Amino acid sequence: MRQLLWWLIGGSRGGRNRLRILRALNDQPRNTNQLSNDLDLNYKTVQHHLEILEESNIVTTEGNNYGQMYFLSDRMMNNLDIMEDVAEQAGVDDDS
């Protein structure tokens, strides 16, 4: 899991946005539009990152189309400490 999170968060340009999305989903489930508005990110950008996170089994979904909600997977919920550790080591901070 640590290697996967390094690739998703620490090793790519989109890591900061993916970290922001994961932290937001940890607070509460959201759909793409809600994430876009809450994080002040382009809808297509959020959609792209969610696809990557879903393919990596980091997030799961319920529902269809516009109402589709995203949740952290059980695997991710069990490894939040590793996510925060990777974010700190990689110098990725969601405040900038």
MONORDA-V604299 format. One record per residue. N is the residue number from 1. RES is the residue in one letter. PSI is psi in degrees with one decimal (* if undefined). D_LAST is the distance of its C-alpha to the last C-alpha in whole Angstrom. Layout:
n = <N;N>
res = <RES;RES>
psi = <PSI;PSI>
d_last = <D_LAST;D_LAST>
This chain:
n = <1;2;3;4;5;6;7;8;9;10;11;12;13;14;15;16;17;18;19;20;21;22;23;24;25;26;27;28;29;30;31;32;33;34;35;36;37;38;39;40;41;42;43;44;45;46;47;48;49;50;51;52;53;54;55;56;57;58;59;60;61;62;63;64;65;66;67;68;69;70;71;72;73;74;75;76;77;78;79;80;81;82;83;84;85;86;87;88;89;90;91;92;93;94;95;96>
res = <M;R;Q;L;L;W;W;L;I;G;G;S;R;G;G;R;N;R;L;R;I;L;R;A;L;N;D;Q;P;R;N;T;N;Q;L;S;N;D;L;D;L;N;Y;K;T;V;Q;H;H;L;E;I;L;E;E;S;N;I;V;T;T;E;G;N;N;Y;G;Q;M;Y;F;L;S;D;R;M;M;N;N;L;D;I;M;E;D;V;A;E;Q;A;G;V;D;D;D;S>
psi = <-38.8;-43.3;-42.5;-44.0;-32.9;-42.1;-44.1;-34.6;-48.9;-19.6;14.9;160.8;-31.3;2.8;-40.8;-44.3;-38.1;-39.3;-43.9;-42.7;-46.1;-41.8;-39.5;-43.4;-26.5;-32.6;-46.6;149.6;147.9;162.0;176.7;-43.6;-42.6;-43.6;-43.9;-47.9;-46.4;-34.1;-1.2;49.8;153.2;138.7;-46.3;-33.7;-47.3;-44.4;-44.4;-48.3;-37.9;-37.8;-44.0;-44.8;-36.2;-41.9;-28.1;5.4;35.6;-31.3;156.3;167.2;157.1;142.2;-177.9;156.8;-131.2;-31.1;1.0;123.3;144.8;139.8;152.7;138.5;160.4;-39.7;-43.3;-40.3;-34.5;-5.1;27.0;-34.0;-37.4;-40.1;-46.9;-37.0;-45.3;-44.1;-41.9;-47.0;-34.2;-9.0;24.9;123.8;135.3;6.7;-4.4;*>
d_last = <26;24;24;23;20;19;20;18;15;15;17;16;14;13;13;9;10;14;12;11;14;16;15;15;19;19;19;22;23;22;23;21;21;20;17;16;17;15;12;12;13;16;19;20;17;17;21;20;18;20;23;22;21;25;27;25;27;23;24;27;28;31;32;33;31;29;29;28;26;24;24;23;26;28;28;24;25;27;24;21;21;21;18;16;18;17;13;14;16;14;11;9;7;6;4;0>
